[in-house]
Amino acid sequence: MKRTFLVLLVGGLLACKKTAGPADSAPAIGQPFELGLQKAATLSGSGGPISLTLTEVHEARCPSGMQCIWAGYAAVAVQLSDATGIPQTARISLLNKYLPTYTLDSVSVELNQKTYWLRLLEVTPYPGTNGGQLTTAKLRLRPA
């Protein structure tokens, strides 16, 4: 009886399989991925790993349900480093091309001796929609 139970237990444990969720898959170059504030992600590039950390988020968009004279903007700073380990900071904004030191929508970066485009696709949550959520930026890094 003990042996049958042990066989069933071991067989049951081996049959259990963890289903891969969104947090289990590593971001890929060319594919959109989300990055939380002060969180890091590592992408595998042909010249070595590329590390990205969302270091700053500036939120100045008009909240949902409000009427604003100006639509506002969302801006992020992302620290990137390649196989050399030398960090560089990319500053990107949505909706506003007049922020000094920030580029609108995307920026060109040199990583592992290759040129890439880092694009800011979205900053969530949108102001006034659900203040309890953590701030995340949806980004995409693709070869130039």
Secondary structure in CASP SS format (residue, H / E / C, confidence):
PFRMAT SS
TARGET T0000
AUTHOR 0000-0000-0000
METHOD secondary structure of the structure
MODEL  1
M C 1.00
K H 1.00
R H 1.00
T H 1.00
F H 1.00
L H 1.00
V H 1.00
L H 1.00
L H 1.00
V H 1.00
G H 1.00
G H 1.00
L H 1.00
L H 1.00
A H 1.00
C C 1.00
K C 1.00
K C 1.00
T C 1.00
A C 1.00
G C 1.00
P C 1.00
A C 1.00
D C 1.00
S C 1.00
A C 1.00
P C 1.00
A C 1.00
I C 1.00
G C 1.00
Q C 1.00
P C 1.00
F E 1.00
E E 1.00
L E 1.00
G E 1.00
L E 1.00
Q C 1.00
K C 1.00
A E 1.00
A E 1.00
T E 1.00
L E 1.00
S E 1.00
G E 1.00
S C 1.00
G C 1.00
G E 1.00
P E 1.00
I E 1.00
S E 1.00
L E 1.00
T E 1.00
L E 1.00
T E 1.00
E E 1.00
V E 1.00
H E 1.00
E E 1.00
A C 1.00
R C 1.00
C C 1.00
P C 1.00
S C 1.00
G C 1.00
M C 1.00
Q C 1.00
C C 1.00
I C 1.00
W C 1.00
A C 1.00
G C 1.00
Y C 1.00
A E 1.00
A E 1.00
V E 1.00
A E 1.00
V E 1.00
Q E 1.00
L E 1.00
S E 1.00
D C 1.00
A C 1.00
T C 1.00
G C 1.00
I C 1.00
P E 1.00
Q E 1.00
T E 1.00
A E 1.00
R E 1.00
I E 1.00
S E 1.00
L E 1.00
L C 1.00
N C 1.00
K C 1.00
Y C 1.00
L C 1.00
P C 1.00
T C 1.00
Y C 1.00
T E 1.00
L E 1.00
D C 1.00
S E 1.00
V E 1.00
S E 1.00
V E 1.00
E E 1.00
L E 1.00
N C 1.00
Q C 1.00
K E 1.00
T E 1.00
Y E 1.00
W E 1.00
L E 1.00
R E 1.00
L E 1.00
L E 1.00
E E 1.00
V E 1.00
T E 1.00
P C 1.00
Y C 1.00
P C 1.00
G C 1.00
T C 1.00
N C 1.00
G C 1.00
G C 1.00
Q C 1.00
L C 1.00
T C 1.00
T E 1.00
A E 1.00
K E 1.00
L E 1.00
R E 1.00
L E 1.00
R E 1.00
P E 1.00
A C 1.00
END
